[in-house]
Amino acid sequence: MIRHANPNDEEGVRSLLKTSGLNSVERYTYTEMDGPCLVDEHNGTIRGVVRFFLGKPETWIRQVAVLPEYRGTSTAGSLLLAVGNLAL
């Protein structure tokens, strides 16, 4: 299920970003996230995340990460499509 991130997702998002090789994430907290964040959650696990700036006429993708075991399953594509739908 793709949805907006909330404060309860902070640990899962940081863990996912770190697993994806983004080691600077330790400094992030939910309240410091600089823009909207969508997560793809499946059975309580955050398997993908996209951080972005939503604007018109331009929307900028800041970061996309997917857990290694879910790569190749359209998770990233679904997250990007959700951002695109928000931008319309």
C-alpha beads as a LAMMPS data file, in Angstrom:
LAMMPS data file: protein, C-alpha beads

88 atoms
87 bonds

1 atom types
1 bond types

-500.0 500.0 xlo xhi
-500.0 500.0 ylo yhi
-500.0 500.0 zlo zhi

Masses

1 110.0

Atoms # bond

1 1 1 0.000 0.000 0.000
2 1 1 1.414 3.366 -1.003
3 1 1 0.689 6.180 1.422
4 1 1 2.124 9.353 2.883
5 1 1 4.771 8.740 5.518
6 1 1 3.949 9.624 9.105
7 1 1 6.056 9.994 12.268
8 1 1 5.627 6.286 13.081
9 1 1 7.506 5.434 9.864
10 1 1 10.726 7.193 10.850
11 1 1 12.639 4.092 11.971
12 1 1 11.520 2.028 8.974
13 1 1 12.390 4.772 6.487
14 1 1 15.818 5.316 8.013
15 1 1 16.505 1.578 8.040
16 1 1 15.471 1.253 4.389
17 1 1 17.645 4.211 3.329
18 1 1 20.623 2.829 5.245
19 1 1 20.128 -0.635 3.706
20 1 1 20.178 1.100 0.318
21 1 1 23.625 2.523 1.036
22 1 1 22.574 6.002 2.135
23 1 1 24.563 6.080 5.355
24 1 1 23.986 9.778 6.092
25 1 1 20.385 9.056 7.081
26 1 1 21.182 8.761 10.786
27 1 1 20.790 12.501 11.086
28 1 1 17.236 12.514 9.679
29 1 1 14.156 12.685 11.818
30 1 1 10.630 12.762 10.484
31 1 1 10.202 16.426 11.392
32 1 1 13.387 17.293 9.487
33 1 1 12.411 15.591 6.248
34 1 1 12.581 18.350 3.678
35 1 1 9.513 17.677 1.607
36 1 1 6.813 15.058 1.190
37 1 1 7.605 11.376 1.522
38 1 1 5.580 8.408 0.288
39 1 1 6.157 4.860 1.471
40 1 1 5.159 1.499 0.076
41 1 1 4.221 -0.665 3.036
42 1 1 3.543 -4.386 2.809
43 1 1 2.628 -6.507 5.852
44 1 1 4.070 -3.897 8.211
45 1 1 7.368 -3.564 6.329
46 1 1 8.309 -0.382 4.516
47 1 1 9.681 -1.813 1.302
48 1 1 10.069 1.415 -0.653
49 1 1 10.247 5.172 -0.171
50 1 1 10.281 8.244 -2.389
51 1 1 11.082 11.757 -1.182
52 1 1 10.143 14.647 -3.437
53 1 1 9.300 18.312 -3.846
54 1 1 5.794 18.733 -5.199
55 1 1 5.365 21.790 -7.366
56 1 1 3.679 22.984 -10.494
57 1 1 4.764 22.955 -13.216
58 1 1 7.728 20.974 -11.863
59 1 1 7.972 18.174 -9.324
60 1 1 11.429 17.048 -8.253
61 1 1 12.279 13.545 -7.081
62 1 1 14.836 13.778 -4.277
63 1 1 15.354 10.139 -3.411
64 1 1 13.974 6.704 -4.270
65 1 1 14.958 3.574 -2.365
66 1 1 13.648 0.014 -2.337
67 1 1 14.665 -2.862 -0.085
68 1 1 16.937 -5.236 -2.028
69 1 1 14.501 -8.145 -1.821
70 1 1 11.769 -6.040 -3.490
71 1 1 13.865 -4.631 -6.331
72 1 1 12.512 -5.670 -9.700
73 1 1 8.925 -5.907 -8.384
74 1 1 7.678 -2.529 -9.705
75 1 1 7.873 -0.985 -6.218
76 1 1 9.915 2.010 -7.394
77 1 1 7.725 2.435 -10.467
78 1 1 4.575 2.395 -8.365
79 1 1 6.014 5.010 -6.021
80 1 1 6.983 7.252 -8.945
81 1 1 3.535 6.839 -10.484
82 1 1 1.967 7.891 -7.171
83 1 1 4.111 11.042 -7.156
84 1 1 3.076 11.716 -10.737
85 1 1 -0.586 11.403 -9.801
86 1 1 -0.097 13.903 -6.957
87 1 1 1.557 16.312 -9.389
88 1 1 -1.440 16.368 -11.761

Bonds

1 1 1 2
2 1 2 3
3 1 3 4
4 1 4 5
5 1 5 6
6 1 6 7
7 1 7 8
8 1 8 9
9 1 9 10
10 1 10 11
11 1 11 12
12 1 12 13
13 1 13 14
14 1 14 15
15 1 15 16
16 1 16 17
17 1 17 18
18 1 18 19
19 1 19 20
20 1 20 21
21 1 21 22
22 1 22 23
23 1 23 24
24 1 24 25
25 1 25 26
26 1 26 27
27 1 27 28
28 1 28 29
29 1 29 30
30 1 30 31
31 1 31 32
32 1 32 33
33 1 33 34
34 1 34 35
35 1 35 36
36 1 36 37
37 1 37 38
38 1 38 39
39 1 39 40
40 1 40 41
41 1 41 42
42 1 42 43
43 1 43 44
44 1 44 45
45 1 45 46
46 1 46 47
47 1 47 48
48 1 48 49
49 1 49 50
50 1 50 51
51 1 51 52
52 1 52 53
53 1 53 54
54 1 54 55
55 1 55 56
56 1 56 57
57 1 57 58
58 1 58 59
59 1 59 60
60 1 60 61
61 1 61 62
62 1 62 63
63 1 63 64
64 1 64 65
65 1 65 66
66 1 66 67
67 1 67 68
68 1 68 69
69 1 69 70
70 1 70 71
71 1 71 72
72 1 72 73
73 1 73 74
74 1 74 75
75 1 75 76
76 1 76 77
77 1 77 78
78 1 78 79
79 1 79 80
80 1 80 81
81 1 81 82
82 1 82 83
83 1 83 84
84 1 84 85
85 1 85 86
86 1 86 87
87 1 87 88
